[in-house]
Amino acid sequence: MARMATLGGASALLVFPPAAFSLGQTPQMALSHFKCIADATDLSLIVFQYPLATGQTYPKDALLKLCEEVPTVCAIKDWVGNVPHHEWHVRTLQNLPRSVNVLTTHSAWLFSSLVLGCNGLLSGSGSVIAELQVRLYRAVQGNDLAEAKRLNDRIEPLTRVFYADPFVDMHNRMKEALVLLGRLPRAVVRPPLVKLDPSEIMGIEQALIEAGLLDKKAPNAA
């Protein structure tokens, strides 16, 4: 797959943890996995650090080995879901002799995460609100707390609807938002996922209005 992506013109690879790692792993397993990919391509590799609760998280020692022994590892997509662990990533990885960027994907609490000092973000909801996320990142980087809080207030209604339970529907909700914004012709889902209820789509529409991304509909004439 790495070779195919390289031939297809990719500029980097986001590497998900193998599903088997949820049953247990050793640092050598993770290292072997990434070295195999690195041998197949010269592309930069981004390590997808999954939440602690999944069992697919790379332990700290394994992650340090990856960063030190696989030169093409340039960043992690940080979804560890634990604030102290997340801060350890930021403080440790970005201060290695060969710095490895922490790109947060804690999109449900993006403002809080960015304040810890992440060098960037890699977010699924960026498919809908990339401009707002970039502006938030720049405000945090510029220590403009007032602007960052204002932008976070605009983003919050959308994170509330995108990341509601069941979590598995988050991307379905983003697709519906893109349809409402006129950026997609239709929201297609693949089984076993199913299309959202009309009431939930109405909630997404309201969140887009609250975020200032969609004009409020005029009431129907009597």
Stockholm file with secondary structure:
# STOCKHOLM 1.0

chainA/1-222         MARMATLGGASALLVFPPAAFSLGQTPQMALSHFKCIADATDLSLIVFQYPLATGQTYPKDALLKLCEEVPTVCAIKDWVGNVPHHEWHVRTLQNLPRSVNVLTTHSAWLFSSLVLGCNGLLSGSGSVIAELQVRLYRAVQGNDLAEAKRLNDRIEPLTRVFYADPFVDMHNRMKEALVLLGRLPRAVVRPPLVKLDPSEIMGIEQALIEAGLLDKKAPNAA
#=GR chainA/1-222 SS CHHHHHHTTCSEEEECCCGGGGGCCCHHHHHHHHHHHHHHCCSEEEEEECCGGGTCCCCHHHHHHHHHHCTTEEEEEECCCCHHHHHHHHHHHTTSSSCCEEEECCGGGHHHHHHTTCSEECCTTHHHHHHHHHHHHHHHHTTCHHHHHHHHHHHHHHHHHHTCSSGGGHHHHHHHHHHHTTSCSCCCCCTTCCCCCHHHHHHHHHHHHHTTSSCCCCCCCC
#=GC SS_cons         CHHHHHHTTCSEEEECCCGGGGGCCCHHHHHHHHHHHHHHCCSEEEEEECCGGGTCCCCHHHHHHHHHHCTTEEEEEECCCCHHHHHHHHHHHTTSSSCCEEEECCGGGHHHHHHTTCSEECCTTHHHHHHHHHHHHHHHHTTCHHHHHHHHHHHHHHHHHHTCSSGGGHHHHHHHHHHHTTSCSCCCCCTTCCCCCHHHHHHHHHHHHHTTSSCCCCCCCC
//
